[in-house]
Amino acid sequence: MIPISSSARIWIAMGHTDMRKGMRSLALQVQHGLNHDVHAGDLYVFRGRSGSLCKILWHDGVGMSLFAKRLERGKFIWPSAKDGVVAISASAMACMLEGIDWRNPQATWRPSRVG
C-alpha cells in the first residue's frame, strides 16, 4: 500500500496512456498535458489502452516513484471522459486497484452463519 498523506490528492488521467512511457515521460505529461505540478505530492494514475495495466506516478518530497499494477482478469474501471483529470479519494483508488467498480462499490455476498 502506498503511504498517502491526507493532504495528497489522487488524479486519474483521462483517456489512454502509452504504457511504454516511464517516469520522466509521465512526469512531462502531468506538467505539460495536465498543467499540474508533478512535485506537489499528488498521485497521478494512468491506464493503458487494454485497460488491464495502470501506472501511478507520485513524488513524496524526496523522490519520484512509479508503481505499476496489471490485473490478471478484468479491467480497471475508468471514467469515460476523453481528456483532462478527475480527482478521486484514497478509498476509491484502493477499490480501483483491486478491480472493484469504485464509482458504485457493492457489498460482497457472504454466507449466513448457522448458529
N, C-alpha and C positions, 0 to 999 in steps of 0.2 A: 504494500500500500504506500502511496506517495504521501509524505507528511505535509499536508497542505495547511498553510496558515489561514486563520479565519478571515483575514483581510484580502486574501487572494481571490481573484475571480477566475472562472473557468469559461473559456470561449471555444465554441465549436465553429470551425471554418466551414462555411457552406460550400457545396459543390464537391467535386472530386479533386484530389491532390495526387500528383505523381509520386508514388511511394518509393521511387528511386532516390528522391531528394533526401539529403542528410540534414544535419543540424544547421549548418550555415545557410543552405538554400531555404529551409523552412523559416529561419530567423529573418531572412531578407523578405520572404513572403509576408510575414507578420508586419514588418516595418513598412514596406512599400505598398503591398497589396491591401492590407487591412488597416494601415495607418495607426498601429498600436506600438507602444514601447515594449519591445521584447524583454527588456531588463527590469520591468516593473514588478516581477514576481507572480504574474498571472500565468495560468496554464492555457496552452493552445492545443486543441485536439483536431487532427486531420484524419480523413478517411480516404482510402483508395477507391478506384472505380468498381472493383469487385465487391466491396463492402465488408470483406472479412478481415481486413487489416486496418488498424488505426495506429497513429503515432501521436505522442504527447510531447510538446516542447515546453520546458519550464526552466526559468532562471531563478535560483534560490538565493541570490545575493552574493554567492561565492563563485558559482559556475553554472554553465548551461547543461541541462540533462535532456536526453531524448529517450523516451520509453516507447516500446512497440508492443502491440498485442495482436495476435491472429486468432480468430475463432475457428475451431475445428468444424463446427456446424453452425449454420445460420449466418446472419449478417448484423452489423451494428446498425441500430435504428438511428436515422439521421433526418433532420428537418428537410423539407422539400425546397427551400429557397435555393436559388442558383448562385448567389454570391453574397459576400459580407460575413458577419459573425453573429452568433446567438449566444447569450450568456446562460449558463445552467448552474445548478447548485452542485455541491460536492456529492450529495446523496444521489442526484440524478446521474452524475458521472460514474459513480460506483455501480449503479444499475446498468448503465450503458456498457461498461466494461465486462459485465457478466452476461451480456446478450439479452438483458431484460428490456422491454419497452419502457424507457424512463419517462415517456410522456403520459403513460397511464399504467403504472405498476399494479399488478393484480396479486392478491394473496394466493399462495400456492395451496393445493389441496393437501390435507393431512388426514391420515386415518383417525377415526374416532377411537378414543380409549375405551376399552372394555373393562369395566370396573368390577 
